[in-house]
C-alpha cells in the first residue's frame, strides 16, 4: 500500500471525524466557529492516531478480516 492509499484513508477519517465532532459541538450549543475549531483540532488528532495505528498494523502484517478495507484482504474470497 502506497502513500496515496494512506493519504486517502487519512482524508476520509478526517472528514468523517470533523463532521461528527462539529455536529456534536453544535448540538451542545456552541457557536459555529467554536464547533469548527473543535472539529478541526480533534479530527486531526483522531485521523493521525487512526492512520498511524493502521500503518503500524499493516506493516506487521495484521489485517482486519472483517473490515476487508485493504487491497490484500479485498482480493481474497470470503
C-alpha positions as CSV (number, residue, x, y, z in Angstrom):
1,X,0.0,0.0,0.0
2,X,1.5,3.2,-1.1
3,X,1.3,6.8,0.2
4,X,-1.7,7.5,-1.9
5,X,-3.8,4.9,-0.2
6,X,-2.8,6.1,3.3
7,X,-3.4,9.8,2.4
8,X,-6.8,8.9,1.1
9,X,-7.5,6.9,4.3
10,X,-6.4,9.9,6.4
11,X,-8.7,12.3,4.5
12,X,-11.7,10.1,4.8
13,X,-11.2,9.7,8.5
14,X,-10.5,13.4,9.0
15,X,-13.7,14.4,7.1
16,X,-15.9,11.9,9.0
17,X,-14.5,12.9,12.4
18,X,-14.8,16.6,11.5
19,X,-18.4,16.3,10.6
20,X,-19.3,14.2,13.6
21,X,-17.4,16.3,16.1
22,X,-18.6,19.6,14.6
23,X,-22.3,18.5,14.6
24,X,-21.9,17.3,18.2
25,X,-20.5,20.6,19.3
26,X,-23.3,22.5,17.5
27,X,-25.8,20.3,19.3
28,X,-24.2,21.2,22.6
29,X,-25.0,24.9,21.8
30,X,-21.5,26.1,20.8
31,X,-21.1,28.8,18.1
32,X,-20.3,27.6,14.5
33,X,-16.8,29.0,14.8
34,X,-16.1,27.1,18.1
35,X,-17.7,24.0,16.7
36,X,-15.5,24.2,13.6
37,X,-12.3,24.8,15.6
38,X,-13.1,21.8,17.9
39,X,-13.9,19.7,14.9
40,X,-10.7,20.6,13.1
41,X,-8.4,20.0,16.1
42,X,-10.0,16.8,17.2
43,X,-10.5,15.5,13.7
44,X,-6.8,16.0,13.0
45,X,-5.8,14.2,16.3
46,X,-8.3,11.3,15.5
47,X,-7.1,10.9,11.9
48,X,-3.4,10.9,12.9
49,X,-3.9,8.3,15.6
50,X,-6.2,6.1,13.5
51,X,-3.9,6.2,10.4
52,X,-0.7,5.7,12.4
53,X,-2.2,2.7,14.1
54,X,-3.4,1.2,10.8
55,X,0.0,1.8,9.1
56,X,1.7,0.1,12.1
57,X,-0.7,-2.9,11.9
58,X,-0.3,-3.1,8.2
59,X,3.5,-3.2,8.4
60,X,3.3,-6.0,10.9
61,X,1.0,-8.0,8.6
62,X,-2.1,-7.6,10.7
63,X,-5.1,-7.0,8.5
64,X,-8.7,-6.8,9.7
65,X,-10.5,-9.7,8.0
66,X,-13.9,-8.4,8.9
67,X,-13.3,-4.9,7.5
68,X,-11.7,-6.1,4.3
69,X,-10.6,-2.5,3.7
70,X,-7.0,-3.1,2.4
71,X,-6.1,-4.3,-1.0
72,X,-4.7,-7.5,0.4
73,X,-7.9,-8.6,2.1
74,X,-10.2,-7.4,-0.7
75,X,-8.6,-9.7,-3.3
76,X,-9.1,-12.8,-1.2
77,X,-12.5,-14.6,-1.3
78,X,-14.5,-14.9,1.8
